[in-house]
Amino acid sequence: MISVNKVFYAHSERFQMQNMNVHIKAGEIVSLIGPNGSGKSTLLRLIARLLKQSEGDIILDGKNIHMMKSADVAKQLAMLPQMHDHQLDLTVKELIEFGRGPHKSWSSRLNKEDEEIVDWALSVTNLEGYEYRLLHSLSGGERQRAWIAMTLAQRTNVLLLDEPTTFLDIVHQLEVMELVKRLNEEFGMTIIMVLHDINQAAQYSDRLLVLKRGKIQYDGIPEEVLCHEMFQHVFGIDVDIFQGSDKPFFTPKRISKRGEERCKQKSVLPLN
C-alpha cells in the first residue's frame, strides 16, 4: 500500500532521517510515537508529499508518489495537519465541500454525486444538523470532526492525521479516536497518525512505530512494543505496564537511571 524505501531527509545539521524503511499494509491503523523532535511529523509529511526527500522512494499503491500528479495523490491520500485555522469564516458544509476539490476542475460546481458525498461525510462524523454552523462556533471536538469530514469528502483510501487529539479534553479525544476506529472498521481506511498519548496509540492501533532521532527504534503490535526497555531506551523513564481487557497500558514511575537497552522480555503486571 505505502512503502518508504531507503529515504534520507535532513532539515538541519541537528536532524537527519537516514535509510528510513517503512511498509504500511492496506487496512492498518499505524501510530507514530516518540519524543518531541524524533521525526514523527516529518515522516508523515514525507508520506503526504509535503516534504521531498533527498534520497530514496515513497511508493503509494505501486507508484512513486513524486511521479504522480497532485490531484491523483489527493484522490488516494488525505492528510489533516496538526495546526489548522478554526477562525475561518466558513460553515461546516463549506469546509467539507473543499474536500471535493481533487475531483473537480477549478471552476466547476458541485454536482449531485458531490452533494451526496458531502452528506455522507456529515453523517459519518455525526455532524448532521451542523451544516450551517460556523467553524468558530463549534467545540474543539466538533471542529476536529468537521476537518476530518473534509478529508473524508476526498474519498481516499488513506488518511494521515498529525496529532488529531492535541488540545482536546478527554471526552473529545475519545470522540475523535472512536471515529478513527470506525473509519477503519466500517470503511476499510488505512490510517497513519502521530500521537503523543502512548496509551491511546496502543488502544486504537494495530501497529506502533517508535521513533527517536530520525530512526525507527521499535515496530510491532502494541503488546510487543510497550515494554520496559522501550520506555527506558526511547523516553528515558521507568514505567509500570498493565494488561487491560484488550490492549496493554502504562503508568510512569520515574526518570530512568538505566542505560539504553533493547527489548528482551516484557514484564506485565496483572490488572486487579
Secondary structure, 3 states (H helix, E strand, C coil): CEEEEEEEEECCCCCEEEEEEEEECCCCEEEEECCCCCCHHHHHHHHCCCCCCCEEEEEECCEEHHHCCHHHHHCCEEEECCCCCCCCCCEHHHHHHHHHHHHCCCCCCCCHHHHHHHHHHHHHCCCCCCCCCEHHHCCHHHHHHHHHHHHHCCCCCEEEEECCCCCCCHHHHHHHHHHHHHHHHHHCCEEEEECCCHHHHHHHCCEEEEEECCEEEEEECHHHHCCHHHHHHHHCEEEEEEECCCCEEEEEEEECCCCCCCCCCCCCECCC
